[in-house]
Amino acid sequence: MLRRSIAAALVMFILGSFVMAETLRVRIISLEDNKAKVKVFKDRKDKEGEDKEFTVASGAKYFRGGKKGTEPKEATLDDVKKAIGTKGTAASIDVEDGKITKITIQGKRKKAE
């Protein structure tokens, strides 16, 4: 009986940790030091979005999305900042406890100016 209870508690803990991490579809407006200003969109039909500011975790990972059906490739912070430029860029972010842990930028790579 105790063994079943412990196993059930462990499963609930694992499932709960997946629920705590949230993936958002955003447009990153700026990325400075450990702060990111983003516009959060609820779904694809949402054109307005909601402005929010998040803290970037110290161990955050950066990725560049590829074509549909392929895995995103790792990127550097400089790659992400270059993609943001002055207009911002479409991205998806993973947020845990109000901190961004993963940024995946979408779209084409900008040419060097």
C-alpha positions, 0 to 999 in steps of 0.5 A: 500500500505504501509502495503504491502511494509513493509511486503515485506521488512520484508520478504526480510530481513528474507530471506536475513539473511538465505542467509548470513549464509553459511554452509561449508564442511571442515576438521578441522586441528586445533582449538586454542583459537578463531582461526580455521584452516580448509581445505574447500572442494567444493563438495564430489569430491574435494580431494585437498581443500583450506586452510582457517583460521576462527575466532570462535565466542564467542557463537559458538555451538558444535555438534557431528553428529550421524547416517544418519537421526538422529539429531546431539548431543551437544558436548563440545569444549574439545570433538571437540578438542579431535576428531581433534587430530593430523590428523584433523576431518571431519566437517561442519561449519556455517559461518556468517560474517567470524566467525564460529557460529556452528561446527558439527563434523562427524565420529566415536568417538575416544577411549581414549588413 
